[in-house]
Amino acid sequence: MLDAARVFQHLRVLLVLLCVLFAVAHAEDRKKVASSSRHTTSDLSSQISDLKDELIENPENAEARYNLVVLNLQLGSAIAAEKEFRRAQQYGLSSQLVLPLLGEAMLPQQKYLQVLDDISVDATYPKSINAQILGIRGQAELGLNELLSAEETLQAGAAADPDARAVLLGRLGVYQEKKDYEAFKTTM
């Protein structure tokens, strides 16, 4: 059988990758982000360098910071992504856009308490955004070994949007913890 902690770690990485793909899909009109999914690591690094040069000239460009975050997540640089998310938010990028992806950057760093402190649902956000946030919060609770809380949070997320990636990945983590391999396979 697979080691539960190891599988959960892999699930968190998969969640980050899925959320990056989600972000890229919603930013197709932005040429730098959409084209970055088709480039090699060196191309991504080159794009990051170009964005950093742009930010030297205009450090308050929230959209460039957002694009930099997405590229950093694609390269697996969660720390750099988190840093730029916070700056993008500081310069006016919408919290409902920033918070779910910020959570995705924080989960691989195992900043579970910080996720729970910093990232919460808001009645003004669309249900799909709140579902993502609840999925991220549920995964953070799983990381803290709070299985019952995680299940409740993930159920609330599923009620808001049963197809939210963060909710689905969180549910996979719950099934793994409970050793419910049948439910795990069905959800996969």
C-alpha positions as CSV (number, residue, x, y, z in Angstrom):
1,M,0.0,0.0,0.0
2,L,1.0,3.6,-0.6
3,D,2.3,5.8,2.3
4,A,-0.6,8.2,3.1
5,A,1.6,11.2,3.8
6,R,3.5,10.6,0.5
7,V,0.3,10.3,-1.5
8,F,-1.1,13.4,0.2
9,Q,2.0,15.4,-0.7
10,H,1.6,14.3,-4.3
11,L,-2.0,15.3,-4.3
12,R,-1.0,18.8,-3.1
13,V,1.4,19.1,-5.9
14,L,-1.2,17.9,-8.3
15,L,-3.6,20.5,-6.9
16,V,-1.1,23.3,-7.5
17,L,-0.6,22.2,-11.1
18,L,-4.4,21.9,-11.7
19,C,-5.0,25.4,-10.3
20,V,-2.2,26.7,-12.5
21,L,-3.9,25.2,-15.5
22,F,-7.2,26.7,-14.4
23,A,-5.6,30.1,-14.1
24,V,-4.0,29.8,-17.5
25,A,-7.3,28.7,-19.1
26,H,-9.0,31.8,-17.7
27,A,-6.3,34.1,-18.9
28,E,-6.2,33.0,-22.6
29,D,-6.6,36.5,-23.8
30,R,-3.3,37.4,-22.2
31,K,-0.7,36.3,-24.7
32,K,2.1,35.9,-22.3
33,V,0.2,33.6,-20.0
34,A,-1.6,31.5,-22.6
35,S,1.6,31.0,-24.7
36,S,3.6,30.1,-21.6
37,S,1.9,26.7,-21.3
38,R,3.5,25.7,-24.6
39,H,7.0,26.7,-23.9
40,T,10.0,25.0,-22.4
41,T,11.4,25.8,-19.0
42,S,14.0,28.1,-20.6
43,D,11.1,29.9,-22.4
44,L,9.3,30.3,-19.1
45,S,12.4,31.6,-17.5
46,S,12.8,34.1,-20.3
47,Q,9.3,35.3,-19.9
48,I,9.8,35.7,-16.2
49,S,12.9,37.8,-16.9
50,D,10.9,39.9,-19.3
51,L,8.2,40.5,-16.7
52,K,10.7,41.3,-14.1
53,D,12.2,43.9,-16.4
54,E,8.7,45.3,-17.0
55,L,8.1,45.5,-13.3
56,I,11.4,47.4,-12.8
57,E,9.9,50.1,-15.0
58,N,6.4,49.9,-13.6
59,P,6.4,48.2,-10.2
60,E,2.7,48.8,-9.6
61,N,1.6,46.8,-12.7
62,A,-0.7,44.2,-11.0
63,E,-1.4,42.3,-14.2
64,A,2.3,41.8,-14.9
65,R,2.7,40.6,-11.3
66,Y,-0.2,38.2,-11.8
67,N,1.4,36.8,-15.0
68,L,4.6,36.4,-13.1
69,V,2.8,34.4,-10.4
70,V,1.3,32.1,-12.9
71,L,4.7,31.5,-14.6
72,N,6.4,30.9,-11.2
73,L,3.7,28.3,-10.3
74,Q,4.3,26.6,-13.6
75,L,8.0,26.3,-12.7
76,G,7.1,25.0,-9.3
77,S,8.4,28.1,-7.5
78,A,5.7,28.5,-4.8
79,I,7.7,30.9,-2.7
80,A,8.2,33.3,-5.5
81,A,4.6,33.0,-6.6
82,E,3.4,33.7,-3.1
83,K,5.6,36.8,-2.9
84,E,4.3,38.2,-6.2
85,F,0.6,37.4,-5.3
86,R,0.9,39.5,-2.3
87,R,2.4,42.4,-4.3
88,A,-0.3,42.0,-7.0
89,Q,-2.9,42.3,-4.3
90,Q,-1.2,45.3,-2.8
91,Y,-1.3,47.0,-6.2
92,G,-5.0,46.4,-6.7
93,L,-5.5,42.9,-8.2
94,S,-8.9,41.5,-7.1
95,S,-8.9,39.5,-3.9
96,Q,-11.2,36.9,-5.4
97,L,-8.7,36.3,-8.1
98,V,-5.7,36.4,-5.8
99,L,-6.8,34.4,-2.8
100,P,-7.4,31.0,-4.4
101,L,-4.1,31.0,-6.2
102,L,-2.3,32.4,-3.1
103,G,-3.6,29.4,-1.3
104,E,-2.3,27.2,-4.0
105,A,1.1,28.7,-3.6
106,M,1.0,28.3,0.2
107,L,-0.1,24.6,0.4
108,P,3.1,23.1,-1.0
109,Q,5.0,25.2,1.5
110,Q,2.9,23.6,4.3
111,K,1.7,27.0,5.5
112,Y,-1.5,25.4,6.7
113,L,-2.2,27.8,9.6
114,Q,-1.5,30.8,7.5
115,V,-3.9,29.5,4.8
116,L,-6.6,29.3,7.5
117,D,-5.7,32.7,8.8
118,D,-5.4,34.6,5.5
119,I,-7.8,32.9,3.1
120,S,-11.5,32.8,3.7
121,V,-14.7,32.9,1.8
122,D,-16.6,36.1,1.1
123,A,-20.3,36.4,0.4
124,T,-19.5,38.8,-2.4
125,Y,-17.4,36.2,-4.3
126,P,-19.0,33.9,-6.9
127,K,-19.8,30.4,-5.6
128,S,-17.1,28.9,-7.8
129,I,-14.4,31.1,-6.1
130,N,-15.7,30.3,-2.6
131,A,-15.7,26.6,-3.5
132,Q,-12.0,26.8,-4.5
133,I,-11.3,28.7,-1.3
134,L,-13.1,26.1,0.8
135,G,-11.2,23.3,-1.0
136,I,-7.9,25.0,-0.2
137,R,-9.0,25.5,3.4
138,G,-10.0,21.8,3.6
139,Q,-6.6,20.7,2.3
140,A,-4.9,22.9,4.9
141,E,-7.0,21.3,7.6
142,L,-6.0,17.9,6.3
143,G,-2.4,19.1,6.5
144,L,-2.9,19.8,10.1
145,N,-4.5,16.4,10.7
146,E,-7.9,17.8,11.4
147,L,-9.9,15.3,9.4
148,L,-13.4,16.1,10.7
149,S,-13.0,19.8,10.1
150,A,-11.6,19.1,6.6
151,E,-14.5,16.9,5.8
152,E,-17.0,19.6,6.9
153,T,-15.1,22.3,5.0
154,L,-14.9,20.2,1.8
155,Q,-18.7,19.4,2.1
156,A,-19.4,23.1,2.1
157,G,-17.1,23.6,-0.9
158,A,-18.9,20.7,-2.7
159,A,-22.3,22.4,-1.9
160,A,-21.0,25.6,-3.6
161,D,-19.5,23.8,-6.6
162,P,-19.1,20.1,-6.6
163,D,-16.6,20.2,-9.6
164,A,-14.2,22.7,-8.0
165,R,-10.7,21.3,-8.4
166,A,-9.5,22.2,-4.9
167,V,-12.6,20.5,-3.4
168,L,-12.1,17.3,-5.5
169,L,-8.4,17.1,-4.5
170,G,-9.3,17.7,-0.9
171,R,-11.8,14.9,-1.0
172,L,-9.1,12.7,-2.5
173,G,-7.0,13.5,0.5
174,V,-9.8,12.7,2.9
175,Y,-10.4,9.3,1.2
176,Q,-6.7,8.6,1.4
177,E,-6.6,9.4,5.1
178,K,-9.7,7.2,5.7
179,K,-8.2,4.5,3.6
180,D,-11.4,4.5,1.5
181,Y,-9.7,3.4,-1.7
182,E,-12.9,2.7,-3.5
183,A,-14.1,6.3,-3.0
184,F,-10.7,7.5,-4.0
185,K,-10.7,5.5,-7.3
186,T,-14.3,6.7,-8.0
187,T,-13.4,10.3,-7.5
188,M,-10.3,10.0,-9.6
